Amino acid sequence: MAESGRQPPPEPLEDACPTTHNFMIPKKEINTVPDMGKWKRSQAYADYIGFILTLNEGVKGKKLTCEYKVSEPINKLVALLNTLDRWIDETPPMDQPSRFGNKAFRTWYAKLDQEAENLVATVIPSHLAAAVPEVALYLKESVGNSTRIDYGTGHEAAFAAFLCCLCKIGVLRVDDQIAIVFKVFNRYLEVMRKLQKTYRMEPAGSQGVWGLDDFQFLPFIWGSSQLIEHPYLEPRHFVDEKAVNENHKDYMFLECILFITEMKTGPFAEHSNQLWNISAVPSWSKVNQGLIRMYKAEVYAYNGIQLCYKKCQKRSPKNLERLI
């Protein structure tokens, strides 16, 4: 279901709060394959993809360590994520026979389930308090599944939707673009990696060797945008251990590669074949364009928020080379 034709330019982030709002608790609307067509034609889909592309453009050519504006809502979001991090320290893994899926995650998640609205209320101003229950659900959906004790790109998408909602209601503004990715989303990644390692979470809906990564996708998109027109780092360098170790603190893409090499053993070409293939692409701009197409076709279109694609239809994965 890769989309053909050129994509319209991304819409700017909301720069003003709409005058009227109708908030409601999100519910699952994607239950069958035909529902995906309605979703992809919806304004919500356009808003979400526009949000991803706007941030992609905003971080182009910039290092994580560059200077950028940090607003009060950004600091409040980081404080929220710091609270989730602290709860991990307060909820150590249990001794259990099973190596994966430590049940202590359910205790950690129960605390989030109980406190999510209070946490979100610290970010959203009082005159928008009616939005809290709606926005909080996306936060709860963004950390993994407490029944299966797994995490995947659908959960990552829920966090992106959480941030998109904050932009739509005017909590986050146009000049927060860089901080949304470098300050908030990067901190989110740190907390998710800690969750994955502490509770040995399973990948949700992983395509194994045919998938880009077991857990994440967006940092590869935004991370490749950071590297566009880099003076010496080319796609072939991210499979070089020395290049990754020297530059991972500046680029999300390389930080993802470092995490993969820490978590997996064996030759990189075997455990991360899709990424290995990407290293042969001649430029970061082509990598970025291909990943965006792949995200639409393989991840968000099929996983969606709260959508388990495997229940709808089985499908063989495409190779990335066919999308670039």
N, C-alpha and C positions, 0 to 999 in steps of 0.2 A: 504493500500500500504506500510505497514511496510516492511523494507528491511530485508532479511534473510542473514545468514552467517556473518562471521567476517569482520569488516571493516579494510582496510589497514591503517597503521599508518599515521598520518597527515604529510603533506608536510611542510617543514620549510618555514618561511616567506622569501620573496625575499631579498637577501642580496646585490644585485647589480642591477643597472638600466640597462635594456636591451639597446642594441645599436641602435635599430631602433623601431619605433612605428608607428602604423596606428590608429589614433584616429577617432572616429565617434560619433555622437549624438545617445545615446541609443534610441531604439524604441521598442514598445511592440511586442514581438514575440510569446507570449503564449496566444492564442486565443481560443483554443479548448482543450478538454481532451487529444487527441493524441499528441498535442504539448508538453505535460508534459513529454512524453517518450523521445522526442528529447532533452529536457532540461536536464533531469536526466542523459543522456548519453553524455552530452557536456563537454568540457574542463572547461567552465565557472562554471558549477555545481561542478566539482571536485575541482576547485580552491576555490570556496566559502566555501564548506564543509571542505576542508583542512585548510582554514583560521580559521574557527570556532574551529576545533579540536586542531589546534596548540595553539591557545590562551587558550583553555580549559586546555591543558597540562601545559602551561606556568604559570598559576595562581594556580595550584594545591597546596593545603596546605598553601597558603599565605594569610595574612590579608591585607585589604585595607590600613591599616596604616603602612605596612612594608616599608622598604627603597628600592628604585629602581631608575634606571637611568631615567632622564627626559631630552629628547633632545629638540633642538630648534623647529623642526616640531610639537612635542607634545605640547609645549607651545603655538605655533601659533594656533593649533586646539582648545585648551582651550580658547584662546582669541576670536576665531571665535564663540564658543558657548556662551561665555560671552556677545558678541554682540547680539546674539539672545535673551538672557535673558534680556538684557537692553531694547530691543525693546518691550518686554512684558510689562515692567513697563511704557513705553512711549505710550502704546496702551491699555488703561483700557477697561474693558468690557462695553458693551452698556446696557442701560435700555431697556428691551424688554419683551413681554408677555411670550415667551417660556423660560422655565427653562434651557433647554439644548441647546447646539449648539449656543453659543453667536456669533453674526455676526461680532463682532470686530476682531475675528480670521482672517477673510478675509482681513481686513486692514493690520494686522500683516503679513499675508502670502504674500500679494502683495509687501510688502517691501522686503521680502526675495526673491521673484521671480525676483525682479528688481536688487537686489544687490548680488545674489548668486555667480555669476562669479567673481565679485570683491572680495568677501570674500574668495573664493577658491584660487584666484590668490595670496593672502597673504601667503598661505601655500605651493603652488607649485612653485618651482624655475623657473626663466625666461626661461631657456633653454627647459623647458617642458610646456611652455605656451599653446601649441596646445592641451594639455590634459584638460585644464580648462573647456571648454564647456561640454565635456563628463562627467567629474567627478562632475561638479556642478549640473547636473540633478539628480544624486543620493542624493545629499544633499537636494535639493528641495522636493524630494519624501519621505524624511525621517521624516517629521514633521507632517504629517497628510494630509487629503484631504480638500481643501478649499471650495469645493462645499457642501459636506456632513457635514463638520466640525466634522470629526471623525478621529480616530487614532487606529492603531492596529499593529499586528506582521509583516505585510507586510511592513509597514513604518519603523519599527525597522530593518527589513532585509535590507532595502535600505540604512540605515546608516551603517550597517555592510559591505555592498557592497561598499559604499563610502570609508570606511577605507581599505577594501581589494584592491581597485583600487590604493590607495596611496601606499600600499605595493608593488603592481605589478610594479609600475613605479619607485620604489626606494626612494620615499619620506620618507616612514617609513621603518625601518630596523629590523633585527632580535632582536637586543638588546632593541627594543621598545616594545616588547611583553607585559610585565607587565603594562607598562604605557598606552598602548592602551586600556586595560580593566579598570585599576584602576583610571587612570587620565582622559582619553578622554571619554570612554564609560560611566563611572560613572557620569561625568559632563553632558553628553547628557541625561542620565536618569533624572537628576535633572531638566534640562530645559523642558523635555517632561512632567514631572509631574506637573511642574508649568503651562505649556500650558493647560494640561488636567483640572486642577483645576480652572484656571483663566477663561477659555472660555467654561467650562463645556462640553468638547468634548465627543462625543458618542464613544463607542467601535466599531471598524470596524470589521465586520465579527465575532463578538463574538459568541461562542457556549454556552453562559450562564453558568449555573452551571456545564456543561460538559467540559468547557474549563479550561485550567490551570490558565489563568489570562486574564482579559479583554484587557490589553494593551501590556504586555511584555512577552518574553519567554527567550531570551538569558541570562539575569541576573540570571535566575534560573539555567541554565546550568553551567555558569561560577561560580555562587555562590555556587552551590553544590560541584564543584571541589575544591573551597577554603576550604571546610569543610571536605574533605577526610582525614581520620586518625586524626581528631580532638581528643584531649585527653579526653574530656568529653561531648561535644555537639553532640548529635545524632539526627537523623531525627525526633524523637518523641518530641524533645525539641522546634521545631519551632512553635508549637501550644501553647507553654507556654509563656504567656505575659511577665513574669519576665525575662526569658531567651532572648527573643527578645529585650526587652528594654535595657538589659545590654550588648548585643553583636552586635546590628545592625550596629554600626559604623565601625565594622571590616569586616562584611560579606554581600555581595550583596543580597544573598538569604534572609537573615533576614530583610534587608532594604526593600525588596519587600513585605515581610509579614507585616511589620509595615505600609507601605503605604496602603495595602489592608484593614487592620483593621481601618485605619483612614477614608477610603472612603466608607466602607460598614458597615451596621449594622446587628445585628442578630447573631445567632450562626455561628461560623466559618465553621462547618461541612455542613451547609446549603448553605451559599453563595459561598464557595470555596471547593466544594466536592472533586475535583481532588487532590487538595493540601492536604486536610484532609486524603485522601487515601495514599498519599505519606508518610505522617508522620508515617505510620505503616511499611514502608520498613526498613529492619534491618541495612543498612549501607549507608553512603553517596556515596560510589563508585557505589552501585547498583542504587541509585537515579540518579546519574550522567549518567550512561550508559542508563538507561531507558528514561531519558529526551532527550538524544541525538537521540535515536530511535524515540521517539515521535515527536521531532522537524522535523526530515526528513519525517515522515509519515503524520503528522497532520498539521504542520505549513508551512514549506517552500515548500513542494511538492504541497500543495493545495493553499496556498496564493500566494507565489512567490512575486517577485517585479512587481508591477503594474498588478497583477492578482487577479480578484475577483472570487474565486472558485464557489461561489453560482450561477454564471451565466453559469457555465459549467455543473455542475452535483451536485445533492443533495446526501448527504451521512450521515449516522448515525455515530456519534462520537464513537471512541473506548474508553474503559476504560484504564487508564494508567496501571492498574495491568496486563493487557494482553500484555503489551509492555515490562515490566520489567522481 
